[in-house]
Amino acid sequence: MSKIKDLQEVAEIISIAIAREQASIKYYKYAHQKATSENVKRTFSLLLEQERAHEAELRGRLYEIKAEIDSERMKSK
């Protein structure tokens, strides 16, 4: 398999992971709004922060991979 195809596959997997992080964020926001206990609210707030950090990290990695794909395409021209 070519390097570009490998990188595209990784980019697709990361895109799926980002979507899953977004779903988790949506769920934790909902759960936070519904929680009645301050301890539970704090727990969901912490989970939200972690999921947002995961999403940001994945988006950064996706950006790097897309740049690498572009670089590989330029090399092959």
C-alpha positions in Angstrom: 0.0 0.0 0.0 1.3 3.5 -0.8 2.3 5.9 1.8 -0.5 8.3 0.8 -3.1 5.5 1.1 -1.7 4.6 4.5 -2.0 8.2 5.6 -5.5 8.6 4.2 -6.5 5.5 6.2 -5.1 7.0 9.4 -6.9 10.3 8.6 -10.2 8.4 8.2 -9.7 6.6 11.5 -8.9 9.9 13.3 -12.0 11.5 11.7 -14.1 8.7 13.2 -12.5 9.1 16.6 -13.2 12.9 16.4 -16.9 12.1 15.7 -16.9 9.8 18.7 -15.4 12.5 20.9 -18.0 14.9 19.7 -20.8 12.4 20.6 -19.3 12.0 24.1 -19.1 15.8 24.5 -22.8 16.0 23.6 -23.7 13.3 26.0 -21.7 14.7 28.9 -23.2 18.2 28.3 -26.7 16.7 28.5 -25.8 14.6 31.6 -24.3 17.7 33.2 -27.5 19.7 32.6 -29.7 16.9 34.0 -27.5 16.2 37.1 -28.9 17.5 40.4 -25.9 16.8 42.6 -23.0 19.2 42.5 -20.6 16.3 42.8 -22.1 14.7 39.7 -22.1 18.0 37.9 -18.3 18.4 38.7 -17.7 14.9 37.4 -19.4 15.6 34.1 -17.6 18.9 33.8 -14.3 17.1 34.2 -15.3 14.5 31.6 -16.3 17.3 29.3 -12.9 19.0 29.7 -11.1 15.7 29.0 -13.2 14.9 25.9 -12.6 18.4 24.5 -8.9 18.0 25.1 -9.0 14.6 23.3 -10.9 16.2 20.4 -8.4 19.0 20.1 -5.4 16.6 20.2 -7.0 14.5 17.5 -7.8 17.5 15.3 -4.1 18.6 15.6 -2.9 15.1 14.6 -5.4 15.1 11.7 -4.1 18.5 10.5 -0.5 17.1 10.6 -1.5 14.0 8.6 -3.3 16.0 6.0 -0.2 18.2 5.6 1.9 15.0 5.2 -0.5 13.7 2.6 -0.2 17.0 0.7 3.6 16.9 1.0 3.6 13.3 -0.4 1.4 14.3 -3.3 3.8 17.2 -4.1 6.8 14.8 -4.1 5.0 12.5 -6.5 4.5 15.2 -9.1 
